[in-house]
């Protein structure tokens, strides 16, 4: 019995998980990205892992954006930059 083209290219769970972070970062080639997406959409275990990782990355992103430097530190850095640019600095 001849296999269909899609059946030959089916990605397994190990392969999908191996590509998960590059998939989430949008760094995969079109074909591999499609294979990972197809696998994740059809596999509840991998979809759960995908959701967990995606949520974690979104949390980290939000947390790092929210965690700005304290105001005194910002002022000190700004002053250092201005002093470094002044003609008297050297």
Secondary structure as the mmCIF struct_conf table of DSSP 4:
data_model
#
loop_
_struct_conf.conf_type_id
_struct_conf.id
_struct_conf.beg_label_comp_id
_struct_conf.beg_label_asym_id
_struct_conf.beg_label_seq_id
_struct_conf.end_label_comp_id
_struct_conf.end_label_asym_id
_struct_conf.end_label_seq_id
HELX_LH_PP_P HELX_LH_PP_P1 UNK A 2 UNK A 4
HELX_RH_AL_P HELX_RH_AL_P1 UNK A 5 UNK A 8
TURN_TY1_P TURN_TY1_P1 UNK A 9 UNK A 9
HELX_LH_PP_P HELX_LH_PP_P2 UNK A 10 UNK A 12
HELX_RH_AL_P HELX_RH_AL_P2 UNK A 13 UNK A 18
TURN_TY1_P TURN_TY1_P2 UNK A 19 UNK A 19
HELX_RH_AL_P HELX_RH_AL_P3 UNK A 20 UNK A 24
TURN_TY1_P TURN_TY1_P3 UNK A 25 UNK A 26
BEND BEND1 UNK A 28 UNK A 28
HELX_RH_AL_P HELX_RH_AL_P4 UNK A 30 UNK A 42
HELX_RH_AL_P HELX_RH_AL_P5 UNK A 44 UNK A 66
HELX_LH_PP_P HELX_LH_PP_P3 UNK A 68 UNK A 70
HELX_RH_AL_P HELX_RH_AL_P6 UNK A 71 UNK A 85
BEND BEND2 UNK A 86 UNK A 86
HELX_RH_3T_P HELX_RH_3T_P1 UNK A 87 UNK A 89
#
